Structures are given as C-alpha cells and as structure tokens.
C-alpha cells in the first residue's frame, strides 16, 4: 500500500484508519516489510527494503501530531493553520499512528551502475 511517511530518529511513522486491514494484520503479527523507492528510468532507480517491527499508537495527541507532521512534509514544509488543524484533529480520531522500528535494511542504487546494466 503506498502511504505517506515520516522518518523520525531512525524509525518510520505512518498513519492509517484504525479499522483498516493493515492495522488488523499488524495487531496479529507486528512484523512488516516496507519499501521506499524513487526514480523513473532504470538507471536512476534507488531504494531501501526495510524489515521492521510495528508498534500501533492510538493516543489522539500522538496521532494528531503525526498527521500535522505528515501534512507539512507533503505540502513542501508549509505550516498547518488553525482551520487545517481542526480538520486534521477530527480525522485523527478515526486513525492510528504506526511506528516501524527497522530490524534489517537492504538498499540499491542503479545510479552507481553508470549505464552498464
């Protein structure tokens, strides 16, 4: 599932609906594999596969702080104003924050191939 994320102190944080299948799966088994990648052409592809342990956070303030951070990050660093904050707080009531603590990471960078593939 493609999701917005925020890196924090070596962990990766997301938020999603509390009743989603993702959350139900992680409640049963907290192991997860994440994929972060970028690039369009083969020679510029790079990324990381991250095996992680998930921790679900349901506290409204934790979820709200995360959604503000996500919104700011994906809005180019713009600050969340009061009207936006109220909307985001209402959304946060139905969502959870999930912290993924990496256990193993594999990376690749096709730019290092210098056109020889």
Order of alpha helices (4+ residues) and beta strands (2+ residues): beta-beta-alpha-beta-beta-alpha-alpha-beta
